[in-house]
Amino acid sequence: MGSAIVDFTVHLDEELAPEEQCKLEDFVRDQDGVVSAGISIKHPHLMMVAYAVDQNKPSNILHQIQKRGLHAELIGL
């Protein structure tokens, strides 16, 4: 049986240009276990991330985002 896929939301404090949003989405998708990452068109300060629970943790993914110099936090967990 495959691993469970769950999602979480990241709140981004910075307002990113569309090109920066795409780069961040690509970066997050490259993290271990991440199967999708997308910034909301209606709410560009929110990113949904889906990941395999046996391969990563939200706190690890968030830390990688923060290491890029962004101010971000997990919401709804």
mmCIF file of the N, C-alpha and C atoms, coordinates in Angstrom:
data_MODEL
# 
_entry.id   MODEL 
# 
loop_
_atom_site.group_PDB 
_atom_site.id 
_atom_site.type_symbol 
_atom_site.label_atom_id 
_atom_site.label_alt_id 
_atom_site.label_comp_id 
_atom_site.label_asym_id 
_atom_site.label_entity_id 
_atom_site.label_seq_id 
_atom_site.pdbx_PDB_ins_code 
_atom_site.Cartn_x 
_atom_site.Cartn_y 
_atom_site.Cartn_z 
_atom_site.occupancy 
_atom_site.B_iso_or_equiv 
_atom_site.pdbx_formal_charge 
_atom_site.auth_seq_id 
_atom_site.auth_comp_id 
_atom_site.auth_asym_id 
_atom_site.auth_atom_id 
_atom_site.pdbx_PDB_model_num 
ATOM 1   N N  . MET A 1 1  ? 0.841  -1.178 0.000   1.00 0.00 ? 1  MET A N  1 
ATOM 2   C CA . MET A 1 1  ? 0.000  0.000  0.000   1.00 0.00 ? 1  MET A CA 1 
ATOM 3   C C  . MET A 1 1  ? 0.887  1.242  0.000   1.00 0.00 ? 1  MET A C  1 
ATOM 4   N N  . GLY A 1 2  ? 0.494  2.283  -0.762  1.00 0.00 ? 2  GLY A N  1 
ATOM 5   C CA . GLY A 1 2  ? 1.263  3.516  -0.843  1.00 0.00 ? 2  GLY A CA 1 
ATOM 6   C C  . GLY A 1 2  ? 1.129  4.351  0.413   1.00 0.00 ? 2  GLY A C  1 
ATOM 7   N N  . SER A 1 3  ? 1.995  5.329  0.517   1.00 0.00 ? 3  SER A N  1 
ATOM 8   C CA . SER A 1 3  ? 1.956  6.200  1.690   1.00 0.00 ? 3  SER A CA 1 
ATOM 9   C C  . SER A 1 3  ? 0.790  7.179  1.589   1.00 0.00 ? 3  SER A C  1 
ATOM 10  N N  . ALA A 1 4  ? 0.342  7.647  2.737   1.00 0.00 ? 4  ALA A N  1 
ATOM 11  C CA . ALA A 1 4  ? -0.757 8.608  2.786   1.00 0.00 ? 4  ALA A CA 1 
ATOM 12  C C  . ALA A 1 4  ? -0.272 9.971  2.287   1.00 0.00 ? 4  ALA A C  1 
ATOM 13  N N  . ILE A 1 5  ? -1.121 10.614 1.509   1.00 0.00 ? 5  ILE A N  1 
ATOM 14  C CA . ILE A 1 5  ? -0.843 11.969 1.023   1.00 0.00 ? 5  ILE A CA 1 
ATOM 15  C C  . ILE A 1 5  ? -1.769 12.912 1.773   1.00 0.00 ? 5  ILE A C  1 
ATOM 16  N N  . VAL A 1 6  ? -1.192 13.918 2.407   1.00 0.00 ? 6  VAL A N  1 
ATOM 17  C CA . VAL A 1 6  ? -1.976 14.925 3.115   1.00 0.00 ? 6  VAL A CA 1 
ATOM 18  C C  . VAL A 1 6  ? -1.494 16.302 2.670   1.00 0.00 ? 6  VAL A C  1 
ATOM 19  N N  . ASP A 1 7  ? -2.274 17.311 3.006   1.00 0.00 ? 7  ASP A N  1 
ATOM 20  C CA . ASP A 1 7  ? -1.849 18.659 2.629   1.00 0.00 ? 7  ASP A CA 1 
ATOM 21  C C  . ASP A 1 7  ? -1.878 19.603 3.813   1.00 0.00 ? 7  ASP A C  1 
ATOM 22  N N  . PHE A 1 8  ? -1.216 20.715 3.625   1.00 0.00 ? 8  PHE A N  1 
ATOM 23  C CA . PHE A 1 8  ? -1.190 21.778 4.619   1.00 0.00 ? 8  PHE A CA 1 
ATOM 24  C C  . PHE A 1 8  ? -1.071 23.102 3.887   1.00 0.00 ? 8  PHE A C  1 
ATOM 25  N N  . THR A 1 9  ? -1.322 24.182 4.608   1.00 0.00 ? 9  THR A N  1 
ATOM 26  C CA . THR A 1 9  ? -1.265 25.520 4.030   1.00 0.00 ? 9  THR A CA 1 
ATOM 27  C C  . THR A 1 9  ? -0.135 26.304 4.661   1.00 0.00 ? 9  THR A C  1 
ATOM 28  N N  . VAL A 1 10 ? 0.584  27.029 3.825   1.00 0.00 ? 10 VAL A N  1 
ATOM 29  C CA . VAL A 1 10 ? 1.645  27.923 4.270   1.00 0.00 ? 10 VAL A CA 1 
ATOM 30  C C  . VAL A 1 10 ? 1.182  29.353 4.015   1.00 0.00 ? 10 VAL A C  1 
ATOM 31  N N  . HIS A 1 11 ? 1.313  30.199 5.029   1.00 0.00 ? 11 HIS A N  1 
ATOM 32  C CA . HIS A 1 11 ? 1.036  31.628 4.866   1.00 0.00 ? 11 HIS A CA 1 
ATOM 33  C C  . HIS A 1 11 ? 2.354  32.327 4.595   1.00 0.00 ? 11 HIS A C  1 
ATOM 34  N N  . LEU A 1 12 ? 2.404  33.062 3.484   1.00 0.00 ? 12 LEU A N  1 
ATOM 35  C CA . LEU A 1 12 ? 3.593  33.823 3.102   1.00 0.00 ? 12 LEU A CA 1 
ATOM 36  C C  . LEU A 1 12 ? 3.370  35.285 3.444   1.00 0.00 ? 12 LEU A C  1 
ATOM 37  N N  . ASP A 1 13 ? 4.282  35.862 4.198   1.00 0.00 ? 13 ASP A N  1 
ATOM 38  C CA . ASP A 1 13 ? 4.134  37.271 4.564   1.00 0.00 ? 13 ASP A CA 1 
ATOM 39  C C  . ASP A 1 13 ? 4.462  38.203 3.398   1.00 0.00 ? 13 ASP A C  1 
ATOM 40  N N  . GLU A 1 14 ? 5.421  37.797 2.567   1.00 0.00 ? 14 GLU A N  1 
ATOM 41  C CA . GLU A 1 14 ? 5.834  38.634 1.448   1.00 0.00 ? 14 GLU A CA 1 
ATOM 42  C C  . GLU A 1 14 ? 4.846  38.522 0.296   1.00 0.00 ? 14 GLU A C  1 
ATOM 43  N N  . GLU A 1 15 ? 4.767  39.611 -0.479  1.00 0.00 ? 15 GLU A N  1 
ATOM 44  C CA . GLU A 1 15 ? 3.982  39.584 -1.713  1.00 0.00 ? 15 GLU A CA 1 
ATOM 45  C C  . GLU A 1 15 ? 4.958  39.284 -2.838  1.00 0.00 ? 15 GLU A C  1 
ATOM 46  N N  . LEU A 1 16 ? 4.802  38.126 -3.446  1.00 0.00 ? 16 LEU A N  1 
ATOM 47  C CA . LEU A 1 16 ? 5.728  37.692 -4.488  1.00 0.00 ? 16 LEU A CA 1 
ATOM 48  C C  . LEU A 1 16 ? 5.183  37.998 -5.870  1.00 0.00 ? 16 LEU A C  1 
ATOM 49  N N  . ALA A 1 17 ? 6.087  38.395 -6.756  1.00 0.00 ? 17 ALA A N  1 
ATOM 50  C CA . ALA A 1 17 ? 5.721  38.587 -8.156  1.00 0.00 ? 17 ALA A CA 1 
ATOM 51  C C  . ALA A 1 17 ? 5.390  37.211 -8.751  1.00 0.00 ? 17 ALA A C  1 
ATOM 52  N N  . PRO A 1 18 ? 4.615  37.171 -9.830  1.00 0.00 ? 18 PRO A N  1 
ATOM 53  C CA . PRO A 1 18 ? 4.244  35.882 -10.423 1.00 0.00 ? 18 PRO A CA 1 
ATOM 54  C C  . PRO A 1 18 ? 5.438  34.972 -10.736 1.00 0.00 ? 18 PRO A C  1 
ATOM 55  N N  . GLU A 1 19 ? 6.545  35.544 -11.216 1.00 0.00 ? 19 GLU A N  1 
ATOM 56  C CA . GLU A 1 19 ? 7.734  34.735 -11.516 1.00 0.00 ? 19 GLU A CA 1 
ATOM 57  C C  . GLU A 1 19 ? 8.306  34.131 -10.241 1.00 0.00 ? 19 GLU A C  1 
ATOM 58  N N  . GLU A 1 20 ? 8.314  34.917 -9.158  1.00 0.00 ? 20 GLU A N  1 
ATOM 59  C CA . GLU A 1 20 ? 8.821  34.425 -7.880  1.00 0.00 ? 20 GLU A CA 1 
ATOM 60  C C  . GLU A 1 20 ? 7.908  33.342 -7.315  1.00 0.00 ? 20 GLU A C  1 
ATOM 61  N N  . GLN A 1 21 ? 6.602  33.483 -7.521  1.00 0.00 ? 21 GLN A N  1 
ATOM 62  C CA . GLN A 1 21 ? 5.660  32.457 -7.082  1.00 0.00 ? 21 GLN A CA 1 
ATOM 63  C C  . GLN A 1 21 ? 5.952  31.136 -7.780  1.00 0.00 ? 21 GLN A C  1 
ATOM 64  N N  . CYS A 1 22 ? 6.169  31.188 -9.091  1.00 0.00 ? 22 CYS A N  1 
ATOM 65  C CA . CYS A 1 22 ? 6.465  29.970 -9.859  1.00 0.00 ? 22 CYS A CA 1 
ATOM 66  C C  . CYS A 1 22 ? 7.762  29.327 -9.379  1.00 0.00 ? 22 CYS A C  1 
ATOM 67  N N  . LYS A 1 23 ? 8.779  30.136 -9.119  1.00 0.00 ? 23 LYS A N  1 
ATOM 68  C CA . LYS A 1 23 ? 10.052 29.602 -8.633  1.00 0.00 ? 23 LYS A CA 1 
ATOM 69  C C  . LYS A 1 23 ? 9.880  28.941 -7.271  1.00 0.00 ? 23 LYS A C  1 
ATOM 70  N N  . LEU A 1 24 ? 9.093  29.556 -6.394  1.00 0.00 ? 24 LEU A N  1 
ATOM 71  C CA . LEU A 1 24 ? 8.866  28.988 -5.074  1.00 0.00 ? 24 LEU A CA 1 
ATOM 72  C C  . LEU A 1 24 ? 8.084  27.680 -5.182  1.00 0.00 ? 24 LEU A C  1 
ATOM 73  N N  . GLU A 1 25 ? 7.057  27.657 -6.019  1.00 0.00 ? 25 GLU A N  1 
ATOM 74  C CA . GLU A 1 25 ? 6.294  26.418 -6.221  1.00 0.00 ? 25 GLU A CA 1 
ATOM 75  C C  . GLU A 1 25 ? 7.207  25.294 -6.713  1.00 0.00 ? 25 GLU A C  1 
ATOM 76  N N  . ASP A 1 26 ? 8.059  25.600 -7.692  1.00 0.00 ? 26 ASP A N  1 
ATOM 77  C CA . ASP A 1 26 ? 8.990  24.595 -8.214  1.00 0.00 ? 26 ASP A CA 1 
ATOM 78  C C  . ASP A 1 26 ? 9.947  24.121 -7.121  1.00 0.00 ? 26 ASP A C  1 
ATOM 79  N N  . PHE A 1 27 ? 10.461 25.058 -6.334  1.00 0.00 ? 27 PHE A N  1 
ATOM 80  C CA . PHE A 1 27 ? 11.380 24.715 -5.248  1.00 0.00 ? 27 PHE A CA 1 
ATOM 81  C C  . PHE A 1 27 ? 10.712 23.771 -4.248  1.00 0.00 ? 27 PHE A C  1 
ATOM 82  N N  . VAL A 1 28 ? 9.484  24.085 -3.855  1.00 0.00 ? 28 VAL A N  1 
ATOM 83  C CA . VAL A 1 28 ? 8.782  23.257 -2.880  1.00 0.00 ? 28 VAL A CA 1 
ATOM 84  C C  . VAL A 1 28 ? 8.482  21.886 -3.473  1.00 0.00 ? 28 VAL A C  1 
ATOM 85  N N  . ARG A 1 29 ? 8.100  21.829 -4.745  1.00 0.00 ? 29 ARG A N  1 
ATOM 86  C CA . ARG A 1 29 ? 7.836  20.539 -5.400  1.00 0.00 ? 29 ARG A CA 1 
ATOM 87  C C  . ARG A 1 29 ? 9.072  19.643 -5.423  1.00 0.00 ? 29 ARG A C  1 
ATOM 88  N N  . ASP A 1 30 ? 10.252 20.245 -5.390  1.00 0.00 ? 30 ASP A N  1 
ATOM 89  C CA . ASP A 1 30 ? 11.496 19.474 -5.407  1.00 0.00 ? 30 ASP A CA 1 
ATOM 90  C C  . ASP A 1 30 ? 11.865 18.907 -4.038  1.00 0.00 ? 30 ASP A C  1 
ATOM 91  N N  . GLN A 1 31 ? 11.134 19.259 -2.987  1.00 0.00 ? 31 GLN A N  1 
ATOM 92  C CA . GLN A 1 31 ? 11.427 18.739 -1.654  1.00 0.00 ? 31 GLN A CA 1 
ATOM 93  C C  . GLN A 1 31 ? 10.983 17.279 -1.569  1.00 0.00 ? 31 GLN A C  1 
ATOM 94  N N  . ASP A 1 32 ? 11.688 16.508 -0.757  1.00 0.00 ? 32 ASP A N  1 
ATOM 95  C CA . ASP A 1 32 ? 11.358 15.087 -0.585  1.00 0.00 ? 32 ASP A CA 1 
ATOM 96  C C  . ASP A 1 32 ? 9.890  14.898 -0.227  1.00 0.00 ? 32 ASP A C  1 
ATOM 97  N N  . GLY A 1 33 ? 9.229  13.997 -0.938  1.00 0.00 ? 33 GLY A N  1 
ATOM 98  C CA . GLY A 1 33 ? 7.867  13.614 -0.622  1.00 0.00 ? 33 GLY A CA 1 
ATOM 99  C C  . GLY A 1 33 ? 6.774  14.549 -1.097  1.00 0.00 ? 33 GLY A C  1 
ATOM 100 N N  . VAL A 1 34 ? 7.128  15.739 -1.583  1.00 0.00 ? 34 VAL A N  1 
ATOM 101 C CA . VAL A 1 34 ? 6.101  16.695 -2.028  1.00 0.00 ? 34 VAL A CA 1 
ATOM 102 C C  . VAL A 1 34 ? 5.560  16.246 -3.383  1.00 0.00 ? 34 VAL A C  1 
ATOM 103 N N  . VAL A 1 35 ? 4.234  16.157 -3.467  1.00 0.00 ? 35 VAL A N  1 
ATOM 104 C CA . VAL A 1 35 ? 3.596  15.755 -4.715  1.00 0.00 ? 35 VAL A CA 1 
ATOM 105 C C  . VAL A 1 35 ? 2.953  16.933 -5.445  1.00 0.00 ? 35 VAL A C  1 
ATOM 106 N N  . SER A 1 36 ? 2.651  18.003 -4.721  1.00 0.00 ? 36 SER A N  1 
ATOM 107 C CA . SER A 1 36 ? 2.144  19.211 -5.376  1.00 0.00 ? 36 SER A CA 1 
ATOM 108 C C  . SER A 1 36 ? 2.316  20.410 -4.450  1.00 0.00 ? 36 SER A C  1 
ATOM 109 N N  . ALA A 1 37 ? 2.432  21.564 -5.080  1.00 0.00 ? 37 ALA A N  1 
ATOM 110 C CA . ALA A 1 37 ? 2.535  22.830 -4.348  1.00 0.00 ? 37 ALA A CA 1 
ATOM 111 C C  . ALA A 1 37 ? 1.989  23.913 -5.259  1.00 0.00 ? 37 ALA A C  1 
ATOM 112 N N  . GLY A 1 38 ? 1.101  24.721 -4.730  1.00 0.00 ? 38 GLY A N  1 
ATOM 113 C CA . GLY A 1 38 ? 0.520  25.776 -5.542  1.00 0.00 ? 38 GLY A CA 1 
ATOM 114 C C  . GLY A 1 38 ? 0.082  26.962 -4.719  1.00 0.00 ? 38 GLY A C  1 
ATOM 115 N N  . ILE A 1 39 ? 0.385  28.143 -5.228  1.00 0.00 ? 39 ILE A N  1 
ATOM 116 C CA . ILE A 1 39 ? -0.023 29.382 -4.585  1.00 0.00 ? 39 ILE A CA 1 
ATOM 117 C C  . ILE A 1 39 ? -1.382 29.769 -5.149  1.00 0.00 ? 39 ILE A C  1 
ATOM 118 N N  . SER A 1 40 ? -2.281 30.164 -4.279  1.00 0.00 ? 40 SER A N  1 
ATOM 119 C CA . SER A 1 40 ? -3.637 30.528 -4.664  1.00 0.00 ? 40 SER A CA 1 
ATOM 120 C C  . SER A 1 40 ? -3.646 31.798 -5.521  1.00 0.00 ? 40 SER A C  1 
ATOM 121 N N  . ILE A 1 41 ? -4.405 31.765 -6.601  1.00 0.00 ? 41 ILE A N  1 
ATOM 122 C CA . ILE A 1 41 ? -4.548 32.952 -7.454  1.00 0.00 ? 41 ILE A CA 1 
ATOM 123 C C  . ILE A 1 41 ? -5.337 34.034 -6.711  1.00 0.00 ? 41 ILE A C  1 
ATOM 124 N N  . LYS A 1 42 ? -6.408 33.625 -6.027  1.00 0.00 ? 42 LYS A N  1 
ATOM 125 C CA . LYS A 1 42 ? -7.238 34.598 -5.299  1.00 0.00 ? 42 LYS A CA 1 
ATOM 126 C C  . LYS A 1 42 ? -6.571 35.110 -4.026  1.00 0.00 ? 42 LYS A C  1 
ATOM 127 N N  . HIS A 1 43 ? -5.729 34.270 -3.421  1.00 0.00 ? 43 HIS A N  1 
ATOM 128 C CA . HIS A 1 43 ? -5.073 34.621 -2.161  1.00 0.00 ? 43 HIS A CA 1 
ATOM 129 C C  . HIS A 1 43 ? -3.581 34.310 -2.288  1.00 0.00 ? 43 HIS A C  1 
ATOM 130 N N  . PRO A 1 44 ? -2.810 35.199 -2.959  1.00 0.00 ? 44 PRO A N  1 
ATOM 131 C CA . PRO A 1 44 ? -1.417 34.894 -3.277  1.00 0.00 ? 44 PRO A CA 1 
ATOM 132 C C  . PRO A 1 44 ? -0.478 34.799 -2.072  1.00 0.00 ? 44 PRO A C  1 
ATOM 133 N N  . HIS A 1 45 ? -1.008 34.989 -0.883  1.00 0.00 ? 45 HIS A N  1 
ATOM 134 C CA . HIS A 1 45 ? -0.194 34.818 0.324   1.00 0.00 ? 45 HIS A CA 1 
ATOM 135 C C  . HIS A 1 45 ? -0.359 33.404 0.900   1.00 0.00 ? 45 HIS A C  1 
ATOM 136 N N  . LEU A 1 46 ? -1.133 32.546 0.212   1.00 0.00 ? 46 LEU A N  1 
ATOM 137 C CA . LEU A 1 46 ? -1.366 31.180 0.687   1.00 0.00 ? 46 LEU A CA 1 
ATOM 138 C C  . LEU A 1 46 ? -0.860 30.155 -0.328  1.00 0.00 ? 46 LEU A C  1 
ATOM 139 N N  . MET A 1 47 ? -0.137 29.164 0.175   1.00 0.00 ? 47 MET A N  1 
ATOM 140 C CA . MET A 1 47 ? 0.340  28.062 -0.656  1.00 0.00 ? 47 MET A CA 1 
ATOM 141 C C  . MET A 1 47 ? -0.137 26.745 -0.059  1.00 0.00 ? 47 MET A C  1 
ATOM 142 N N  . MET A 1 48 ? -0.758 25.921 -0.896  1.00 0.00 ? 48 MET A N  1 
ATOM 143 C CA . MET A 1 48 ? -1.154 24.579 -0.486  1.00 0.00 ? 48 MET A CA 1 
ATOM 144 C C  . MET A 1 48 ? -0.052 23.616 -0.912  1.00 0.00 ? 48 MET A C  1 
ATOM 145 N N  . VAL A 1 49 ? 0.317  22.740 0.009   1.00 0.00 ? 49 VAL A N  1 
ATOM 146 C CA . VAL A 1 49 ? 1.358  21.752 -0.256  1.00 0.00 ? 49 VAL A CA 1 
ATOM 147 C C  . VAL A 1 49 ? 0.807  20.369 0.093   1.00 0.00 ? 49 VAL A C  1 
ATOM 148 N N  . ALA A 1 50 ? 0.909  19.427 -0.826  1.00 0.00 ? 50 ALA A N  1 
ATOM 149 C CA . ALA A 1 50 ? 0.539  18.028 -0.564  1.00 0.00 ? 50 ALA A CA 1 
ATOM 150 C C  . ALA A 1 50 ? 1.829  17.211 -0.543  1.00 0.00 ? 50 ALA A C  1 
ATOM 151 N N  . TYR A 1 51 ? 1.923  16.314 0.432   1.00 0.00 ? 51 TYR A N  1 
ATOM 152 C CA . TYR A 1 51 ? 3.154  15.548 0.593   1.00 0.00 ? 51 TYR A CA 1 
ATOM 153 C C  . TYR A 1 51 ? 2.849  14.160 1.149   1.00 0.00 ? 51 TYR A C  1 
ATOM 154 N N  . ALA A 1 52 ? 3.804  13.256 0.964   1.00 0.00 ? 52 ALA A N  1 
ATOM 155 C CA . ALA A 1 52 ? 3.697  11.899 1.491   1.00 0.00 ? 52 ALA A CA 1 
ATOM 156 C C  . ALA A 1 52 ? 4.190  11.912 2.941   1.00 0.00 ? 52 ALA A C  1 
ATOM 157 N N  . VAL A 1 53 ? 3.312  11.497 3.853   1.00 0.00 ? 53 VAL A N  1 
ATOM 158 C CA . VAL A 1 53 ? 3.622  11.611 5.282   1.00 0.00 ? 53 VAL A CA 1 
ATOM 159 C C  . VAL A 1 53 ? 4.803  10.762 5.721   1.00 0.00 ? 53 VAL A C  1 
ATOM 160 N N  . ASP A 1 54 ? 5.111  9.717  4.992   1.00 0.00 ? 54 ASP A N  1 
ATOM 161 C CA . ASP A 1 54 ? 6.247  8.887  5.393   1.00 0.00 ? 54 ASP A CA 1 
ATOM 162 C C  . ASP A 1 54 ? 7.572  9.373  4.809   1.00 0.00 ? 54 ASP A C  1 
ATOM 163 N N  . GLN A 1 55 ? 7.538  10.491 4.059   1.00 0.00 ? 55 GLN A N  1 
ATOM 164 C CA . GLN A 1 55 ? 8.749  10.990 3.421   1.00 0.00 ? 55 GLN A CA 1 
ATOM 165 C C  . GLN A 1 55 ? 9.185  12.371 3.888   1.00 0.00 ? 55 GLN A C  1 
ATOM 166 N N  . ASN A 1 56 ? 8.310  13.104 4.552   1.00 0.00 ? 56 ASN A N  1 
ATOM 167 C CA . ASN A 1 56 ? 8.671  14.447 4.996   1.00 0.00 ? 56 ASN A CA 1 
ATOM 168 C C  . ASN A 1 56 ? 7.676  14.911 6.047   1.00 0.00 ? 56 ASN A C  1 
ATOM 169 N N  . LYS A 1 57 ? 7.943  16.117 6.591   1.00 0.00 ? 57 LYS A N  1 
ATOM 170 C CA . LYS A 1 57 ? 7.054  16.724 7.580   1.00 0.00 ? 57 LYS A CA 1 
ATOM 171 C C  . LYS A 1 57 ? 6.832  18.184 7.201   1.00 0.00 ? 57 LYS A C  1 
ATOM 172 N N  . PRO A 1 58 ? 5.670  18.730 7.531   1.00 0.00 ? 58 PRO A N  1 
ATOM 173 C CA . PRO A 1 58 ? 5.415  20.136 7.208   1.00 0.00 ? 58 PRO A CA 1 
ATOM 174 C C  . PRO A 1 58 ? 6.481  21.077 7.771   1.00 0.00 ? 58 PRO A C  1 
ATOM 175 N N  . SER A 1 59 ? 6.945  20.800 8.984   1.00 0.00 ? 59 SER A N  1 
ATOM 176 C CA . SER A 1 59 ? 7.941  21.687 9.588   1.00 0.00 ? 59 SER A CA 1 
ATOM 177 C C  . SER A 1 59 ? 9.243  21.698 8.784   1.00 0.00 ? 59 SER A C  1 
ATOM 178 N N  . ASN A 1 60 ? 9.628  20.560 8.213   1.00 0.00 ? 60 ASN A N  1 
ATOM 179 C CA . ASN A 1 60 ? 10.838 20.511 7.383   1.00 0.00 ? 60 ASN A CA 1 
ATOM 180 C C  . ASN A 1 60 ? 10.660 21.323 6.103   1.00 0.00 ? 60 ASN A C  1 
ATOM 181 N N  . ILE A 1 61 ? 9.510  21.182 5.478   1.00 0.00 ? 61 ILE A N  1 
ATOM 182 C CA . ILE A 1 61 ? 9.232  21.910 4.240   1.00 0.00 ? 61 ILE A CA 1 
ATOM 183 C C  . ILE A 1 61 ? 9.184  23.408 4.525   1.00 0.00 ? 61 ILE A C  1 
ATOM 184 N N  . LEU A 1 62 ? 8.518  23.785 5.607   1.00 0.00 ? 62 LEU A N  1 
ATOM 185 C CA . LEU A 1 62 ? 8.458  25.197 5.995   1.00 0.00 ? 62 LEU A CA 1 
ATOM 186 C C  . LEU A 1 62 ? 9.862  25.750 6.227   1.00 0.00 ? 62 LEU A C  1 
ATOM 187 N N  . HIS A 1 63 ? 10.697 24.985 6.901   1.00 0.00 ? 63 HIS A N  1 
ATOM 188 C CA . HIS A 1 63 ? 12.061 25.439 7.184   1.00 0.00 ? 63 HIS A CA 1 
ATOM 189 C C  . HIS A 1 63 ? 12.822 25.711 5.885   1.00 0.00 ? 63 HIS A C  1 
ATOM 190 N N  . GLN A 1 64 ? 12.633 24.876 4.868   1.00 0.00 ? 64 GLN A N  1 
ATOM 191 C CA . GLN A 1 64 ? 13.302 25.094 3.587   1.00 0.00 ? 64 GLN A CA 1 
ATOM 192 C C  . GLN A 1 64 ? 12.809 26.388 2.923   1.00 0.00 ? 64 GLN A C  1 
ATOM 193 N N  . ILE A 1 65 ? 11.530 26.677 3.053   1.00 0.00 ? 65 ILE A N  1 
ATOM 194 C CA . ILE A 1 65 ? 10.979 27.938 2.522   1.00 0.00 ? 65 ILE A CA 1 
ATOM 195 C C  . ILE A 1 65 ? 11.606 29.111 3.259   1.00 0.00 ? 65 ILE A C  1 
ATOM 196 N N  . GLN A 1 66 ? 11.690 29.017 4.567   1.00 0.00 ? 66 GLN A N  1 
ATOM 197 C CA . GLN A 1 66 ? 12.264 30.097 5.374   1.00 0.00 ? 66 GLN A CA 1 
ATOM 198 C C  . GLN A 1 66 ? 13.743 30.295 5.078   1.00 0.00 ? 66 GLN A C  1 
ATOM 199 N N  . LYS A 1 67 ? 14.453 29.228 4.763   1.00 0.00 ? 67 LYS A N  1 
ATOM 200 C CA . LYS A 1 67 ? 15.874 29.339 4.420   1.00 0.00 ? 67 LYS A CA 1 
ATOM 201 C C  . LYS A 1 67 ? 16.087 30.146 3.146   1.00 0.00 ? 67 LYS A C  1 
ATOM 202 N N  . ARG A 1 68 ? 15.051 30.309 2.351   1.00 0.00 ? 68 ARG A N  1 
ATOM 203 C CA . ARG A 1 68 ? 15.121 31.149 1.147   1.00 0.00 ? 68 ARG A CA 1 
ATOM 204 C C  . ARG A 1 68 ? 14.923 32.618 1.488   1.00 0.00 ? 68 ARG A C  1 
ATOM 205 N N  . GLY A 1 69 ? 14.790 32.928 2.779   1.00 0.00 ? 69 GLY A N  1 
ATOM 206 C CA . GLY A 1 69 ? 14.639 34.312 3.203   1.00 0.00 ? 69 GLY A CA 1 
ATOM 207 C C  . GLY A 1 69 ? 13.205 34.799 3.282   1.00 0.00 ? 69 GLY A C  1 
ATOM 208 N N  . LEU A 1 70 ? 12.255 33.881 3.156   1.00 0.00 ? 70 LEU A N  1 
ATOM 209 C CA . LEU A 1 70 ? 10.845 34.266 3.224   1.00 0.00 ? 70 LEU A CA 1 
ATOM 210 C C  . LEU A 1 70 ? 10.322 34.109 4.645   1.00 0.00 ? 70 LEU A C  1 
ATOM 211 N N  . HIS A 1 71 ? 9.414  34.974 4.999   1.00 0.00 ? 71 HIS A N  1 
ATOM 212 C CA . HIS A 1 71 ? 8.742  34.883 6.287   1.00 0.00 ? 71 HIS A CA 1 
ATOM 213 C C  . HIS A 1 71 ? 7.448  34.122 6.052   1.00 0.00 ? 71 HIS A C  1 
ATOM 214 N N  . ALA A 1 72 ? 7.372  32.929 6.620   1.00 0.00 ? 72 ALA A N  1 
ATOM 215 C CA . ALA A 1 72 ? 6.228  32.069 6.368   1.00 0.00 ? 72 ALA A CA 1 
ATOM 216 C C  . ALA A 1 72 ? 5.920  31.265 7.625   1.00 0.00 ? 72 ALA A C  1 
ATOM 217 N N  . GLU A 1 73 ? 4.660  30.836 7.723   1.00 0.00 ? 73 GLU A N  1 
ATOM 218 C CA . GLU A 1 73 ? 4.253  29.988 8.852   1.00 0.00 ? 73 GLU A CA 1 
ATOM 219 C C  . GLU A 1 73 ? 3.176  29.022 8.381   1.00 0.00 ? 73 GLU A C  1 
ATOM 220 N N  . LEU A 1 74 ? 3.088  27.900 9.089   1.00 0.00 ? 74 LEU A N  1 
ATOM 221 C CA . LEU A 1 74 ? 2.046  26.916 8.825   1.00 0.00 ? 74 LEU A CA 1 
ATOM 222 C C  . LEU A 1 74 ? 0.742  27.412 9.422   1.00 0.00 ? 74 LEU A C  1 
ATOM 223 N N  . ILE A 1 75 ? -0.353 27.195 8.719   1.00 0.00 ? 75 ILE A N  1 
ATOM 224 C CA . ILE A 1 75 ? -1.655 27.543 9.288   1.00 0.00 ? 75 ILE A CA 1 
ATOM 225 C C  . ILE A 1 75 ? -2.570 26.331 9.175   1.00 0.00 ? 75 ILE A C  1 
ATOM 226 N N  . GLY A 1 76 ? -3.496 26.251 10.086  1.00 0.00 ? 76 GLY A N  1 
ATOM 227 C CA . GLY A 1 76 ? -4.505 25.208 10.036  1.00 0.00 ? 76 GLY A CA 1 
ATOM 228 C C  . GLY A 1 76 ? -4.057 23.853 10.501  1.00 0.00 ? 76 GLY A C  1 
ATOM 229 N N  . LEU A 1 77 ? -2.904 23.753 11.164  1.00 0.00 ? 77 LEU A N  1 
ATOM 230 C CA . LEU A 1 77 ? -2.451 22.455 11.668  1.00 0.00 ? 77 LEU A CA 1 
ATOM 231 C C  . LEU A 1 77 ? -2.750 22.348 13.128  1.00 0.00 ? 77 LEU A C  1 
# 
